[in-house]
Each structure stands twice: as C-alpha cells, then as structure tokens.
C-alpha cells in the first residue's frame, strides 16, 4: 500500500507559478516511478510528467515541456511539480500517482496503481 497526499494547489494569475507537493508513505519511495496527471472538468485524466525511482530520468507531455519541472526527494518521500508560465489551459485537478511495478518512468495511466486525492489548480486570465 502507498498513501499519497497532494498539496500546493490554488488560484494564480496567468503567467504565475505554483509548486505542488505529494507526500508518500507506506513503501520504499525510491523503488518506483512517480507521475503527475491532471483532469479538467468534462475531460479524461491526462499525463503531465513522470520521474524514475532515482529521480534522474524525467519525461513530460508536450503541453507542459519547458514550463513544468518534476522532481523527487527520496529522503523526504516527496514528489514535486514546479509549474511556471501558467495559462488558463492548465486549470485542472492535479493528481500524483505511484507506479509501484515500474522503476523507470512511464506515461501510461494504466501503470499507476496508487493515486492521491487531487489538488485544484486554477489559472485566471
């Protein structure tokens, strides 16, 4: 079992920044890949970014590449998502997720078996 708790969401103006955190507990955090996904109203949950268990390898969706940075602190069992240059199109509920069967990165939603409760990010124009 892995428990995930996100924090850091909120309301920000376009062009601003937010940093999301995800605290993990229950298993050895560095043993598996982690990811961020998001879901806007009326849409499917989509991939944002992923990071390998070591933290050395990352992968981003085209829509956030160059603006968002995923990282992890394995000593603190915490995953982060630094979001810069936010636009209204980034408005969504953001979820962190653990792919406990995968050490390397993955963008496949089906590979993720534990999910946080989500945190709302709203970007105003």
C-alpha positions as CSV (number, residue, x, y, z in Angstrom):
1,X,0.0,0.0,0.0
2,X,1.1,3.5,-0.8
3,X,-0.6,6.6,0.6
4,X,-0.3,9.9,-1.4
5,X,-1.3,13.3,-0.2
6,X,-1.0,16.3,-2.5
7,X,-0.7,20.0,-1.5
8,X,0.1,23.3,-3.0
9,X,-2.8,23.9,-5.4
10,X,-4.6,27.2,-5.5
11,X,-5.6,30.2,-7.6
12,X,-2.9,32.0,-9.7
13,X,-2.9,34.6,-12.5
14,X,-1.8,33.7,-15.9
15,X,2.0,33.8,-16.1
16,X,2.4,32.9,-12.5
17,X,3.9,29.9,-10.8
18,X,2.8,27.2,-8.3
19,X,4.7,24.3,-6.7
20,X,2.8,21.1,-6.0
21,X,4.0,18.6,-3.4
22,X,3.0,15.0,-2.9
23,X,3.9,13.2,0.4
24,X,4.2,9.5,0.1
25,X,4.1,6.8,2.8
26,X,3.8,3.1,3.0
27,X,6.5,1.6,0.8
28,X,10.1,2.4,-0.1
29,X,9.6,5.5,-2.1
30,X,12.8,5.3,-4.3
31,X,11.8,1.8,-5.6
32,X,9.2,3.0,-8.1
33,X,8.3,5.7,-10.7
34,X,6.0,8.6,-9.8
35,X,3.9,10.8,-12.0
36,X,1.6,13.8,-12.2
37,X,-1.7,13.7,-14.1
38,X,-4.4,16.3,-14.4
39,X,-8.1,16.3,-15.2
40,X,-10.2,19.3,-16.3
41,X,-14.0,19.3,-16.0
42,X,-15.6,17.1,-18.6
43,X,-12.3,15.6,-19.8
44,X,-10.3,12.5,-19.2
45,X,-7.3,12.3,-16.9
46,X,-4.1,13.0,-18.8
47,X,-0.4,12.6,-18.3
48,X,1.6,15.6,-17.3
49,X,5.1,14.4,-16.1
50,X,6.9,11.3,-14.8
51,X,10.1,10.7,-13.0
52,X,12.1,7.5,-12.4
53,X,12.7,6.0,-9.0
54,X,16.2,7.5,-8.8
55,X,14.9,10.9,-9.9
56,X,17.5,11.0,-12.8
57,X,15.1,10.5,-15.7
58,X,12.1,12.6,-16.4
59,X,9.5,12.9,-19.2
60,X,6.9,15.5,-19.9
61,X,3.8,15.9,-22.0
62,X,4.3,18.3,-24.9
63,X,1.9,20.8,-23.4
64,X,4.0,21.4,-20.3
65,X,7.5,20.7,-21.6
66,X,9.8,23.7,-20.8
67,X,7.3,25.2,-18.3
68,X,6.9,22.4,-15.7
69,X,9.6,20.5,-13.7
70,X,9.0,17.3,-11.9
71,X,11.4,16.2,-9.1
72,X,11.5,14.0,-6.1
73,X,13.3,14.0,-2.8
74,X,13.6,10.3,-1.8
75,X,15.0,11.2,1.6
76,X,11.8,13.1,2.3
77,X,9.4,10.7,0.4
78,X,8.1,13.7,-1.5
79,X,7.3,14.3,-5.1
80,X,7.2,17.9,-6.6
81,X,5.8,19.6,-9.6
82,X,7.1,23.2,-10.2
83,X,4.8,24.9,-12.6
84,X,5.8,28.2,-14.3
85,X,4.3,30.4,-17.0
86,X,0.9,29.0,-16.2
87,X,-2.0,29.6,-18.6
88,X,-5.8,29.2,-18.1
89,X,-5.5,25.9,-20.1
90,X,-3.5,24.5,-17.2
91,X,-6.6,24.7,-14.9
92,X,-7.4,21.3,-13.6
93,X,-7.3,19.0,-10.7
94,X,-3.8,17.6,-10.4
95,X,-3.1,14.1,-9.1
96,X,0.1,12.5,-8.1
97,X,0.4,8.8,-8.7
98,X,2.7,5.9,-8.0
99,X,3.6,3.1,-10.5
100,X,4.9,0.5,-8.0
101,X,5.5,-2.0,-10.7
102,X,7.8,0.3,-12.6
103,X,11.2,1.6,-11.6
104,X,11.8,3.6,-14.8
105,X,9.5,6.4,-15.9
106,X,6.1,5.8,-17.6
107,X,3.4,8.0,-19.1
108,X,0.8,5.2,-19.2
109,X,-2.1,5.8,-16.8
110,X,-2.7,2.1,-16.5
111,X,0.8,1.6,-15.0
112,X,-0.1,3.7,-12.0
113,X,-1.7,1.8,-9.1
114,X,-1.9,4.4,-6.3
115,X,-3.4,7.9,-6.6
116,X,-3.7,10.9,-4.4
117,X,-6.9,12.7,-3.7
118,X,-6.0,15.6,-6.1
119,X,-5.4,19.3,-5.7
120,X,-7.2,22.0,-7.6
121,X,-5.1,24.4,-9.7
122,X,-7.0,27.4,-11.2
123,X,-5.3,29.9,-13.5
124,X,-7.2,33.1,-14.2
125,X,-6.7,35.1,-17.3
